[in-house]
């Protein structure tokens, strides 16, 4: 009788571990399938910004960022910039933003050595965007190379309640 209890004590945790492991694999398979779906969606029609994507049971906010590989000296810097930009996009989408624009036009006239008058017009456009809020729960899903292989595309997701 004591041997039966001992076998049960050993067998029950083993079965519990098997069940938990199979659930974790299922979650990763679902996430991988969703990631592959978004990659195909992006490859078919490249886009940047925020979109709402429906899964079978859930809605997700996705934030897509594309960064030039040549601008960043290290991959960790590029990853951090992508994360900050994705959070900014998601926050603007969820909380709104105030955008203001100023255009400054300056002109200079100068004479060259042959006394010909040359006018140089310089236009500077300043765009400011203010957004208040914080986007919690934004999670990195995947990254892929752009079709021209000069940019890296980052996809972040957040499950909507």
C-alpha positions, 0 to 999 in steps of 0.5 A, a space after each residue: 500500500 505504501 508503494 502505491 502511494 509512493 508511485 502516485 506521489 511521483 506520477 502526479 507531478 510528472 503528469 502535471 509537467 506534461 500537461 503544462 508543457 503541451 499548453 506552452 507549446 500550443 501558445 507558441 504555435 499560435 503566436 508563430 502562426 499569427 507572426 507568419 500571418 502578419 509577415 505574409 500580410 506585410 509582404 503582400 502590401 508593405 505598410 507602417 503605422 498602427 492597425 487593428 487585426 482580428 484573430 479568431 478569438 481576439 483583436 490585436 493592435 499591431 505597430 509596424 516600424 521600418 528602420 534603415 539598417 545603415 543608420 544604426 551602429 548596433 542592433 541593440 540600438 536599432 531594437 531600442 529605437 524601434 521599441 520607442 517608436 512603436 510605443 509612440 505610434 500606439 500611444 498616439 493611436 490610442 490617446 490622440 495627438 495634437 499636431 502643429 505646423 510652421 512653415 518658414 520661407 527665407 529668400 536671399 539675393 546675391 550677385 556673382 562675379 558677372 553681376 548676375 542676380 541670383 535668388 535663393 529661396 529656402 523653405 523650412 517646414 517644422 511639424 510638432 506632435 504632442 501626445 499624452 499617454 502611455 501604451 502598456 503591454 506592447 510586446 515585440 512579435 517579430 522582425 523581418 528584412 524589407 524587400 530591398 534588404 536595406 531596412 528592418 521591419 519590426 512588428 509589435 503587438 498588444 491584445 485589446 480587451 
